Amino acid sequence: MTRPDWIDSKAYPFTDQFVEIEGCRLHYVDEGSGPPLLLLHGNPTWSFTWRNVIGGLRDTFRCIALDYPGFGLSTAPPDFGFTPPELSRVVDRFVSQLDLTNMTIMGHDWGGPIGFRVATWQPDRVAAFIIGNTWAWPVTDERGARFFSGFLGGRIGGYLVLKRNFFVERIIPSGVKRTQMPPEAMKAYRGPFQTSESRRPIHVLPRHIIASTPFLAELERDLEKVRDLPALIVWPTKDRAFGDAARKRWEEKFPRHTTVLLEGAGHYIGEDAADEIVEAVRAWPDSPAKALGTPETPSP
C-alpha cells in the first residue's frame, strides 16, 4: 500500500504493517526490540500520536502501536459499530494474533478502557502498565463527563463532528498546551477524517462515555485481576478532562505505582510531553526492560 500524502514520513518514519482481524484491516507499526510495549491511542488520534515515544523507546522496547478500525490507516467493515466493546475485542484478537507476552500496555484517553479490558481478558500476557490521562470506571456521577458525552455524542455534536470535523480542528489544538501543533501533525490528524462518513467513529465514542457504562462497570470490577502489577502513571497537569481525582483513583487501584506529573501538559500528551514520557519510562524502577537487563541508552 502506498502511503497517503497526508503522512509526513520524516515525522512518522516507520514501516507500515497490516493484519486482518474480524473483517477489519488493521494498520500498525512494530519497531525496536525488547519486551513488547503496546501503545493505544485515544479519540480522534491514531498511532501517529506515539511517534516520538516510539522514537525514544525503541532501543529498549519492541514498540507496537496500532490504529483502531476506522482510525489512521485501519479500515472496518460496513456493519462495524466502533463501540468500546467492539474495539476492545479487535485489540484482544490483535494481541493474540501477534502472540504478545510479557507486555506493557500504555493507554491514553480511550486507550485506557480498551487496553485494560484486554489486560483483564488476558492477564497472563501482561507485565506492567503505563497509564496516561485516562479512566476505566463509570463516570455517570461526573457532570462534565455527562455534558461532554451528551453534547458531542448527540445531535448538535453530530453536526459539529461529522460536518465540521470539530474534534480534529478544535479539540486537538485546544488539548495541546505547551506548544503549537506542527502543520504536518495537523495534516496527519485530518487525513483519516476527510468525509462525514469517515468521521463516524469519532462521533460514536463520545456518546459511549455514558452509553458504555455497563462495559466500564464490569471493567472496573475486573481490574482486581491486574492490580498487583506495576504501573507508571504519567499525568498532565493541564488536562480539563482528567484531573487530580482521576489520577488519585489510579494510584489507589495500583499500589505498585510510580507517578510522574507532566507539568503544564494538556490532554494530548503524545504531542505535549513525549520526551518527558520517554524519560519517565527510562527512569521507572519497575520497567520490564530493566527486569530483562535491556540497556537504557542507545549504543554509541
Secondary structure, DSSP 8 states (H G I E B T S, - for coil): ----TTS-TTTS----EEEEETTEEEEEEEES-SSEEEEE--SS--GGGGHHHHHHHTTTSEEEEE--TTSTT-B--TT----HHHHHHHHHHHHHHHT--SEEEEEEETHHHHHHHHHHHSGGGEEEEEEEEE--S--TT-HHHHHHHHHHTSHHHHIIIIIH-HIIIIIHHHT--SS---HHHHHHHHTT--STGGGHHHHHHHHHHHHTHHHHHHHHHHGGGTTTS-EEEEEESS-SSS-HHHHHHHHHH-SSEEEEEETT--S-HHHHSHHHHHHHHHH-TT-HHHHTT--SS---
